[in-house]
Amino acid sequence: MKAIRQIGSLAFVLGLFVTIFAGVPWHVVTTDDPPVPPWLQIAVFCLLGGILVVLVTLALEQKISKMPAEALVSAEPDGRVLLLNSAEVPGRQASEVLGVVQGHTVFAIWLGKDLSAIVRLILGGELTEYTEMMGRARTAATNRMIAQAVELGADAIINVRYMTTSVVGSAAELLAYGTAVKLSE
């Protein structure tokens, strides 16, 4: 079902761009109201058909399964650096504070998935397109933060926090940060 929806989204995007960037200039240049050429008819049908395919597949998905979409499983840290959102590690002491480490990313989804999310706003339900995007962004930011801590020789990152902001349209910025520390034995 997801593959069919992606095909519909792609048809919509292609039809939209051909109609806007080729069809509109063609109509402006030609005179005397000529018949619409087949390539422009196909582009308009792709645009409208793509929207219809996305609507139908989302409605079917929602009807078939009332269960919420499975949570995106994020990649587990490799164990080199312990991550905690507390100020201390239970049973261990921080022997040295190495400083603040951070991971940063900006993620966006392509127009086709954005269309799916807009339709889902109308029909209701979880915006899985954005959930997946933010899950990938969180994983990327966390991995970058861990890499920075490994470079410093850290054993743990304490006070781990996440911050997100909207950048533009469907793009979101995600920042992961914390304090890198060395632990006593």
N, CA, C and O of each residue as an XYZ file, in Angstrom:
740
protein
N       0.831     -1.194      0.000
C       0.000      0.000      0.000
C       0.874      1.256      0.000
O       0.586      2.238     -0.684
N       1.962      1.192      0.797
C       2.853      2.346      0.875
C       3.504      2.612     -0.482
O       3.682      3.767     -0.871
N       3.860      1.545     -1.203
C       4.486      1.704     -2.522
C       3.510      2.353     -3.506
O       3.901      3.206     -4.303
N       2.251      1.950     -3.447
C       1.237      2.536     -4.332
C       1.061      4.019     -4.010
O       0.939      4.849     -4.911
N       1.049      4.346     -2.703
C       0.912      5.747     -2.297
C       2.108      6.570     -2.778
O       1.947      7.713     -3.204
N       3.305      5.987     -2.709
C       4.491      6.709     -3.176
C       4.440      6.938     -4.688
O       4.857      7.989     -5.175
N       3.929      5.953     -5.426
C       3.763      6.117     -6.878
C       2.770      7.247     -7.154
O       3.000      8.080     -8.031
N       1.667      7.273     -6.403
C       0.691      8.352     -6.547
C       1.290      9.709     -6.214
O       1.018     10.696     -6.899
N       2.108      9.763     -5.159
C       2.765     11.016     -4.786
C       3.724     11.470     -5.876
O       3.794     12.656     -6.198
N       4.459     10.525     -6.441
C       5.389     10.853     -7.519
C       4.643     11.356     -8.754
O       5.068     12.324     -9.385
N       3.528     10.698     -9.103
C       2.724     11.147    -10.249
C       2.208     12.569    -10.016
O       2.213     13.394    -10.930
N       1.765     12.850     -8.791
C       1.293     14.189     -8.455
C       2.401     15.222     -8.660
O       2.193     16.245     -9.312
N       3.584     14.945     -8.094
C       4.691     15.901     -8.181
C       5.104     16.120     -9.633
O       5.285     17.260    -10.061
N       5.253     15.038    -10.393
C       5.628     15.176    -11.805
C       4.570     15.946    -12.592
O       4.900     16.841    -13.369
N       3.303     15.599    -12.391
C       2.220     16.310    -13.076
C       2.179     17.779    -12.719
O       1.957     18.630    -13.580
N       2.395     18.077    -11.443
C       2.386     19.460    -10.987
C       3.493     20.269    -11.657
O       3.245     21.363    -12.164
N       4.703     19.738    -11.659
C       5.820     20.477    -12.232
C       5.712     20.617    -13.752
O       6.037     21.672    -14.297
N       5.263     19.578    -14.431
C       5.107     19.685    -15.889
C       4.024     20.711    -16.215
O       4.194     21.535    -17.113
N       2.919     20.658    -15.487
C       1.827     21.599    -15.730
C       2.272     23.040    -15.490
O       1.985     23.926    -16.295
N       2.969     23.268    -14.388
C       3.373     24.636    -14.050
C       4.500     25.131    -14.952
O       4.421     26.226    -15.510
N       5.556     24.314    -15.091
C       6.758     24.802    -15.771
C       6.761     24.591    -17.282
O       7.568     25.206    -17.979
N       5.886     23.746    -17.801
C       5.807     23.577    -19.260
C       4.442     24.006    -19.789
O       4.356     24.685    -20.812
N       3.384     23.614    -19.099
C       2.035     23.912    -19.573
C       1.675     25.373    -19.532
O       1.112     25.901    -20.492
N       1.989     26.038    -18.440
C       1.658     27.457    -18.331
C       2.431     28.281    -19.366
O       1.824     29.100    -20.056
N       3.761     28.089    -19.497
C       4.461     28.844    -20.552
C       3.934     28.519    -21.956
O       3.841     29.412    -22.798
N       3.589     27.252    -22.214
C       3.048     26.874    -23.527
C       1.758     27.643    -23.785
O       1.564     28.163    -24.884
N       0.866     27.727    -22.788
C      -0.408     28.409    -22.949
C      -0.202     29.910    -23.161
O      -0.928     30.530    -23.937
N       0.777     30.492    -22.481
C       1.037     31.921    -22.619
C       1.593     32.243    -24.004
O       1.243     33.267    -24.591
N       2.458     31.371    -24.529
C       3.108     31.619    -25.816
C       2.144     31.409    -26.982
O       2.164     32.170    -27.949
N       1.307     30.386    -26.892
C       0.393     30.106    -28.007
C      -0.759     31.091    -28.009
O      -1.117     31.663    -26.979
N      -1.326     31.276    -29.179
C      -2.444     32.217    -29.317
C      -3.631     31.520    -29.965
O      -3.524     30.374    -30.402
N      -4.715     32.184    -30.025
C      -5.934     31.722    -30.697
C      -6.525     30.459    -30.078
O      -7.168     29.675    -30.776
N      -6.316     30.251    -28.782
C      -6.956     29.171    -28.031
C      -6.856     27.811    -28.738
O      -7.884     27.252    -29.120
N      -5.633     27.260    -28.926
C      -5.484     25.957    -29.578
C      -5.907     24.831    -28.638
O      -6.002     25.029    -27.426
N      -6.161     23.645    -29.201
C      -6.519     22.509    -28.335
C      -5.342     22.148    -27.415
O      -4.181     22.372    -27.758
N      -5.660     21.593    -26.263
C      -4.633     21.224    -25.283
C      -3.872     20.003    -25.809
O      -4.483     18.994    -26.162
N      -2.529     20.096    -25.862
C      -1.742     18.978    -26.388
C      -1.783     17.768    -25.452
O      -2.026     17.917    -24.255
N      -1.547     16.568    -25.997
C      -1.617     15.341    -25.186
C      -0.651     15.339    -23.993
O      -1.005     14.844    -22.923
N       0.545     15.876    -24.155
C       1.496     15.866    -23.042
C       0.995     16.674    -21.857
O       1.266     16.323    -20.709
N       0.266     17.757    -22.124
C      -0.274     18.566    -21.039
C      -1.490     17.881    -20.408
O      -1.698     17.964    -19.197
N      -2.284     17.208    -21.231
C      -3.414     16.442    -20.698
C      -2.907     15.349    -19.750
O      -3.477     15.142    -18.678
N      -1.838     14.653    -20.147
C      -1.270     13.585    -19.313
C      -0.748     14.171    -17.995
O      -0.935     13.586    -16.929
N      -0.098     15.325    -18.084
C       0.432     15.956    -16.868
C      -0.686     16.308    -15.899
O      -0.558     16.088    -14.694
N      -1.782     16.853    -16.418
C      -2.914     17.208    -15.555
C      -3.557     15.955    -14.965
O      -3.931     15.948    -13.792
N      -3.690     14.895    -15.767
C      -4.239     13.641    -15.242
C      -3.320     13.034    -14.184
O      -3.807     12.466    -13.206
N      -2.008     13.141    -14.358
C      -1.066     12.661    -13.340
C      -1.236     13.447    -12.048
O      -1.241     12.873    -10.959
N      -1.375     14.751    -12.174
C      -1.553     15.610    -11.011
C      -2.814     15.203    -10.243
O      -2.763     14.958     -9.037
N      -3.924     15.135    -10.939
C      -5.193     14.797    -10.291
C      -5.236     13.334     -9.855
O      -5.710     13.014     -8.764
N      -4.734     12.448    -10.721
C      -4.714     11.020    -10.387
C      -3.818     10.731     -9.202
O      -4.138      9.879     -8.373
N      -2.686     11.441     -9.112
C      -1.786     11.253     -7.973
C      -2.461     11.607     -6.664
O      -2.326     10.887     -5.675
N      -3.189     12.719     -6.656
C      -3.927     13.105     -5.447
C      -4.958     12.039     -5.099
O      -5.101     11.671     -3.933
N      -5.677     11.539     -6.105
C      -6.691     10.513     -5.878
C      -6.078      9.236     -5.322
O      -6.623      8.650     -4.387
N      -4.955      8.792     -5.880
C      -4.290      7.570     -5.403
C      -3.858      7.730     -3.946
O      -4.045      6.820     -3.138
N      -3.282      8.887     -3.611
C      -2.854      9.123     -2.234
C      -4.064      9.098     -1.294
O      -4.009      8.483     -0.229
N      -5.153      9.765     -1.686
C      -6.366      9.764     -0.860
C      -6.909      8.360     -0.641
O      -7.235      7.980      0.484
N      -7.003      7.596     -1.713
C      -7.572      6.246     -1.619
C      -6.694      5.342     -0.764
O      -7.202      4.630      0.102
N      -5.384      5.361     -0.993
C      -4.509      4.472     -0.219
C      -4.498      4.835      1.260
O      -4.492      3.947      2.113
N      -4.495      6.120      1.574
C      -4.538      6.515      2.979
C      -5.862      6.117      3.630
O      -5.884      5.658      4.772
N      -6.958      6.293      2.906
C      -8.262      5.900      3.445
C      -8.322      4.393      3.666
O      -8.826      3.938      4.692
N      -7.808      3.609      2.705
C      -7.785      2.152      2.860
C      -6.899      1.723      4.019
O      -7.276      0.847      4.797
N      -5.736      2.326      4.138
C      -4.842      2.000      5.250
C      -5.522      2.276      6.585
O      -5.422      1.489      7.527
N      -6.209      3.397      6.646
C      -6.873      3.769      7.887
C      -8.035      2.817      8.193
O      -8.276      2.487      9.354
N      -8.739      2.388      7.178
C      -9.873      1.489      7.371
C      -9.413      0.083      7.728
O     -10.001     -0.564      8.595
N      -8.360     -0.393      7.061
C      -7.858     -1.749      7.292
C      -7.307     -1.893      8.698
O      -7.579     -2.883      9.378
N      -6.545     -0.924      9.129
C      -5.883     -1.031     10.425
C      -6.181      0.190     11.269
O      -5.743      1.297     10.959
N      -6.923     -0.018     12.329
C      -7.186      1.070     13.269
C      -6.054      1.204     14.277
O      -6.049      2.126     15.091
N      -5.083      0.272     14.222
C      -3.936      0.315     15.118
C      -3.035      1.477     14.719
O      -2.896      1.766     13.531
N      -2.411      2.161     15.708
C      -1.465      3.225     15.364
C      -0.241      2.631     14.674
O       0.120      1.475     14.895
N       0.378      3.441     13.844
C       1.571      2.980     13.141
C       2.640      2.602     14.145
O       2.785      3.243     15.186
N       3.399      1.539     13.822
C       4.454      1.100     14.724
C       5.472      2.214     14.903
O       5.812      2.934     13.964
N       5.944      2.332     16.129
C       6.941      3.358     16.420
C       8.226      3.047     15.674
O       8.619      1.889     15.529
N       8.852      4.076     15.217
C      10.123      3.922     14.524
C      11.172      3.474     15.528
O      11.397      4.140     16.538
N      11.807      2.360     15.253
C      12.840      1.848     16.144
C      14.137      2.560     15.811
O      14.657      2.463     14.699
N      14.643      3.272     16.792
C      15.877      4.010     16.548
C      17.070      3.100     16.777
O      16.996      2.131     17.532
N      18.151      3.421     16.125
C      19.373      2.642     16.266
C      19.881      2.759     17.696
O      19.943      3.853     18.257
N      20.242      1.629     18.275
C      20.783      1.626     19.631
C      22.220      2.102     19.611
O      22.968      1.777     18.689
N      22.620      2.872     20.621
C      24.025      3.253     20.709
C      24.887      1.997     20.832
O      24.431      0.972     21.341
N      26.108      2.080     20.374
C      26.966      0.899     20.334
C      27.566      0.539     21.681
O      28.350     -0.407     21.752
N      27.238      1.240     22.740
C      27.705      0.895     24.062
C      29.027      1.538     24.450
O      29.464      1.388     25.591
N      29.670      2.242     23.547
C      30.935      2.891     23.883
C      30.709      4.035     24.861
O      31.562      4.307     25.706
N      29.582      4.699     24.753
C      29.287      5.853     25.597
C      27.895      5.652     26.200
O      26.930      5.363     25.493
N      27.819      5.809     27.509
C      26.557      5.683     28.226
C      25.783      6.992     28.111
O      26.352      8.064     28.315
N      24.496      6.917     27.788
C      23.649      8.109     27.682
C      22.658      8.134     28.832
O      21.952      7.154     29.070
N      22.606      9.259     29.551
C      21.657      9.413     30.639
C      21.060     10.808     30.605
O      21.730     11.766     30.222
N      19.794     10.924     31.007
C      19.214     12.255     31.098
C      19.229     12.757     32.540
O      18.591     13.759     32.864
N      19.957     12.055     33.396
C      20.112     12.501     34.781
C      21.464     13.192     34.950
O      22.321     13.129     34.069
N      21.640     13.850     36.097
C      22.859     14.616     36.338
C      24.020     13.752     36.814
O      25.157     14.223     36.858
N      23.759     12.512     37.165
C      24.825     11.634     37.636
C      24.543     10.201     37.221
O      23.414      9.835     36.894
N      25.609      9.398     37.244
C      25.497      7.986     36.895
C      25.368      7.201     38.194
O      26.267      7.274     39.031
N      24.285      6.454     38.395
C      24.112      5.710     39.650
C      25.284      4.747     39.902
O      25.639      3.943     39.040
N      25.867      4.845     41.086
C      26.941      3.945     41.479
C      28.312      4.322     40.947
O      29.290      3.636     41.243
N      28.410      5.376     40.183
C      29.705      5.807     39.626
C      29.837      7.310     39.825
O      28.843      8.029     39.932
N      31.061      7.762     39.871
C      31.343      9.183     40.018
C      31.962      9.717     38.736
O      32.741      9.022     38.084
N      31.621     10.943     38.375
C      32.259     11.604     37.238
C      33.614     12.113     37.718
O      33.688     12.973     38.595
N      34.694     11.569     37.131
C      36.033     11.984     37.549
C      36.493     13.226     36.804
O      37.353     13.964     37.284
N      35.918     13.454     35.629
C      36.319     14.621     34.835
C      35.164     15.037     33.930
O      34.550     14.201     33.268
N      34.878     16.322     33.909
C      33.873     16.872     32.996
C      34.607     17.334     31.742
O      35.490     18.189     31.810
N      34.239     16.771     30.614
C      34.914     17.086     29.356
C      34.254     18.229     28.596
O      34.860     18.808     27.695
N      33.043     18.550     28.945
C      32.352     19.665     28.299
C      31.073     19.248     27.605
O      30.701     18.075     27.589
N      30.415     20.232     27.035
C      29.153     20.006     26.332
C      29.431     19.383     24.967
O      30.320     19.821     24.237
N      28.658     18.361     24.641
C      28.726     17.755     23.311
C      27.342     17.885     22.696
O      26.330     17.908     23.397
N      27.320     17.969     21.368
C      26.036     18.144     20.708
C      26.024     17.453     19.358
O      27.063     17.250     18.729
N      24.848     17.104     18.939
C      24.608     16.590     17.598
C      23.462     17.391     17.020
O      22.502     17.709     17.723
N      23.557     17.713     15.756
C      22.597     18.630     15.158
C      22.237     18.133     13.766
O      23.098     17.632     13.042
N      20.985     18.267     13.392
C      20.561     17.923     12.037
C      19.297     18.687     11.683
O      18.541     19.108     12.558
N      19.083     18.857     10.400
C      17.837     19.420      9.891
C      17.298     18.423      8.873
O      17.982     18.096      7.903
N      16.095     17.944      9.084
C      15.487     16.958      8.210
C      14.240     17.535      7.557
O      13.568     18.399      8.122
N      13.943     17.049      6.368
C      12.714     17.422      5.671
C      12.200     16.202      4.923
O      12.957     15.278      4.626
N      10.928     16.208      4.627
C      10.368     15.148      3.795
C      10.042     15.749      2.433
O       9.811     16.952      2.312
N      10.027     14.917      1.434
C       9.780     15.423      0.090
C       8.299     15.712     -0.101
O       7.461     15.241      0.668
N       7.991     16.473     -1.108
C       6.651     16.993     -1.349
C       5.580     15.900     -1.389
O       4.464     16.105     -0.912
N       5.917     14.748     -1.954
C       4.944     13.653     -2.029
C       4.507     13.184     -0.654
O       3.317     12.964     -0.425
N       5.453     13.025      0.265
C       5.100     12.618      1.628
C       4.385     13.744      2.353
O       3.508     13.497      3.181
N       4.756     14.977      2.047
C       4.085     16.117      2.641
C       2.606     16.117      2.229
O       1.729     16.418      3.039
N       2.344     15.779      0.974
C       0.958     15.675      0.494
C       0.209     14.602      1.274
O      -0.937     14.809      1.673
N       0.851     13.456      1.495
C       0.227     12.382      2.273
C      -0.114     12.866      3.679
O      -1.192     12.569      4.194
N       0.792     13.605      4.295
C       0.556     14.105      5.648
C      -0.599     15.110      5.678
O      -1.387     15.123      6.624
N      -0.697     15.941      4.654
C      -1.799     16.916      4.586
C      -3.131     16.187      4.478
O      -4.110     16.563      5.123
N      -3.158     15.144      3.661
C      -4.388     14.357      3.528
C      -4.730     13.696      4.860
O      -5.898     13.637      5.244
N      -3.713     13.199      5.565
C      -3.941     12.548      6.857
C      -4.465     13.560      7.888
O      -5.200     13.187      8.803
N      -4.090     14.832      7.742
C      -4.648     15.869      8.622
C      -6.161     15.946      8.459
O      -6.892     16.160      9.425
N      -6.614     15.768      7.230
C      -8.050     15.820      6.949
C      -8.752     14.582      7.486
O      -9.812     14.678      8.105
N      -8.147     13.403      7.242
C      -8.770     12.137      7.631
C      -8.573     11.797      9.103
O      -9.348     11.030      9.674
N      -7.544     12.363      9.718
C      -7.235     12.061     11.111
C      -6.237     10.919     11.218
O      -6.046     10.159     10.269
N      -5.618     10.807     12.351
C      -4.651      9.745     12.594
C      -3.250     10.291     12.742
O      -3.003     11.486     12.581
N      -2.332      9.382     13.054
C      -0.938      9.771     13.249
C      -0.314     10.199     11.934
O      -0.546      9.574     10.899
N       0.462     11.241     11.970
C       1.185     11.707     10.785
C       2.494     10.912     10.705
O       3.558     11.405     11.081
N       2.395      9.680     10.208
C       3.534      8.760     10.216
C       4.707      9.284      9.398
O       5.860      8.977      9.703
N       4.431     10.063      8.375
C       5.510     10.631      7.567
C       6.423     11.506      8.429
O       7.648     11.442      8.321
N       5.805     12.324      9.285
C       6.584     13.200     10.163
C       7.189     12.426     11.329
O       8.291     12.742     11.779
N       6.478     11.415     11.821
C       7.015     10.584     12.904
C       8.296      9.901     12.458
O       9.289      9.893     13.186
N       8.272      9.325     11.255
C       9.474      8.673     10.719
C      10.594      9.688     10.515
O      11.752      9.407     10.824
N      10.254     10.865      9.997
C      11.262     11.894      9.765
C      11.929     12.297     11.077
O      13.155     12.380     11.148
N      11.137     12.546     12.107
C      11.706     12.976     13.381
C      12.490     11.850     14.046
O      13.475     12.116     14.734
N      12.080     10.608     13.857
C      12.833      9.471     14.390
C      14.211      9.378     13.756
O      15.207      9.158     14.445
N      14.265      9.546     12.428
C      15.563      9.528     11.731
C      16.420     10.716     12.162
O      17.633     10.580     12.326
N      15.795     11.875     12.345
C      16.532     13.059     12.779
C      17.092     12.855     14.184
O      18.241     13.206     14.453
N      16.292     12.295     15.069
C      16.747     12.053     16.447
C      17.921     11.082     16.466
O      18.891     11.292     17.194
N      17.838     10.017     15.666
C      18.929      9.047     15.591
C      20.195      9.694     15.058
O      21.277      9.477     15.602
N      20.074     10.490     13.996
C      21.243     11.151     13.404
C      21.879     12.120     14.405
O      23.099     12.128     14.567
N      21.065     12.928     15.072
C      21.597     13.897     16.030
C      22.261     13.190     17.215
O      23.322     13.611     17.676
N      21.644     12.132     17.699
C      22.214     11.375     18.816
C      23.543     10.750     18.422
O      24.510     10.821     19.181
N      23.601     10.143     17.249
C      24.845      9.520     16.792
C      25.956     10.559     16.628
O      27.114     10.270     16.927
N      25.623     11.750     16.161
C      26.630     12.808     16.028
C      27.119     13.279     17.398
O      28.302     13.567     17.579
N      26.200     13.355     18.353
C      26.585     13.738     19.708
C      27.511     12.675     20.308
O      28.516     13.010     20.935
N      27.181     11.418     20.119
C      28.012     10.329     20.631
C      29.392     10.360     19.981
O      30.401     10.173     20.662
N      29.446     10.596     18.669
C      30.738     10.657     17.971
C      31.613     11.763     18.549
O      32.821     11.584     18.700
N      31.014     12.899     18.871
C      31.766     14.004     19.457
C      32.292     13.613     20.842
O      33.417     13.964     21.197
N      31.488     12.891     21.621
C      31.912     12.444     22.947
C      33.035     11.417     22.848
O      33.962     11.433     23.659
N      32.963     10.530     21.869
C      34.019      9.529     21.665
C      35.339     10.222     21.339
O      36.392      9.820     21.833
N      35.285     11.262     20.508
C      36.502     12.024     20.181
C      37.144     12.623     21.425
O      38.367     12.740     21.501
N      36.323     13.002     22.397
C      36.844     13.577     23.638
C      37.296     12.505     24.625
O      37.916     12.821     25.640
N      36.992     11.249     24.336
C      37.356     10.155     25.243
C      36.375      9.976     26.384
O      36.763      9.504     27.452
N      35.125     10.338     26.192
C      34.112     10.276     27.252
C      33.642      8.841     27.485
O      33.625      8.010     26.577
N      33.265      8.586     28.727
C      32.644      7.312     29.088
C      31.122      7.434     29.104
O      30.410      6.448     28.912
N      30.634      8.646     29.334
C      29.190      8.865     29.435
C      28.837     10.286     29.016
O      29.674     11.189     29.019
N      27.571     10.449     28.655
C      27.005     11.779     28.418
C      25.836     11.898     29.379
O      24.882     11.123     29.312
N      25.918     12.877     30.275
C      24.850     13.065     31.258
C      24.031     14.290     30.877
O      24.454     15.108     30.060
N      22.854     14.403     31.478
C      21.934     15.513     31.203
C      21.604     15.615     29.713
O      21.561     16.716     29.165
N      21.374     14.490     29.060
C      21.059     14.487     27.633
C      19.686     15.126     27.430
O      18.719     14.796     28.117
N      19.628     16.039     26.479
C      18.383     16.740     26.159
C      18.223     16.820     24.647
O      19.196     16.759     23.895
N      16.978     16.956     24.226
C      16.655     17.123     22.804
C      15.843     18.393     22.648
O      14.982     18.703     23.471
N      16.128     19.118     21.586
C      15.389     20.336     21.289
C      15.056     20.332     19.799
O      15.891     19.969     18.970
N      13.866     20.727     19.473
C      13.471     20.758     18.066
C      12.776     22.069     17.744
O      12.078     22.646     18.577
N      12.980     22.523     16.521
C      12.298     23.717     16.031
C      11.931     23.496     14.575
O      12.561     22.704     13.875
N      10.925     24.191     14.137
C      10.543     24.157     12.729
C      11.415     25.156     11.983
O      11.574     26.296     12.418
N      11.976     24.727     10.866
C      12.851     25.598     10.092
C      12.039     26.305      9.019
O      11.929     27.531      9.026
N      11.470     25.534      8.097
C      10.633     26.074      7.041
C       9.756     24.933      6.526
O      10.228     23.807      6.368
N       8.510     25.218      6.270
C       7.612     24.197      5.735
C       7.633     22.925      6.550
O       7.314     22.933      7.739
N       8.012     21.819      5.903
C       8.025     20.529      6.585
C       9.430     20.130      7.029
O       9.693     18.948      7.249
N      10.327     21.092      7.162
C      11.684     20.812      7.639
C      11.768     21.123      9.126
O      11.237     22.129      9.595
N      12.443     20.244      9.857
C      12.587     20.427     11.292
C      14.046     20.288     11.691
O      14.774     19.439     11.177
N      14.449     21.133     12.611
C      15.803     21.073     13.164
C      15.739     20.305     14.471
O      14.823     20.509     15.266
N      16.709     19.418     14.703
C      16.765     18.679     15.947
C      18.175     18.790     16.510
O      19.155     18.545     15.807
N      18.268     19.159     17.773
C      19.539     19.299     18.461
C      19.534     18.363     19.658
O      18.619     18.405     20.480
N      20.565     17.511     19.758
C      20.767     16.662     20.931
C      22.004     17.191     21.631
O      23.017     17.444     20.979
N      21.946     17.364     22.946
C      23.102     17.867     23.668
C      23.158     17.289     25.071
O      22.152     16.837     25.620
N      24.345     17.313     25.632
C      24.564     16.810     26.970
C      25.979     17.117     27.410
O      26.738     17.758     26.682
N      26.344     16.652     28.625
C      27.661     16.900     29.176
C      28.474     15.614     29.115
O      28.089     14.600     29.697
N      29.590     15.659     28.416
C      30.477     14.494     28.307
C      31.337     14.409     29.567
O      31.908     15.407     30.005
N      31.425     13.206     30.147
C      32.207     13.015     31.370
C      33.017     11.732     31.277
O      32.669     10.805     30.546
N      34.111     11.702     32.038
C      34.856     10.475     32.265
C      34.400      9.938     33.612
O      34.193     10.706     34.552
N      34.244      8.636     33.710
C      33.783      8.035     34.947
C      34.944      7.375     35.692
O      35.864      6.830     35.082
N      34.880      7.437     37.018
C      35.893      6.749     37.827
C      35.566      5.255     37.833
O      34.419      4.846     37.648
N      36.590      4.473     38.048
C      36.407      3.006     38.033
C      35.708      2.495     39.243
O      35.487      1.290     39.365
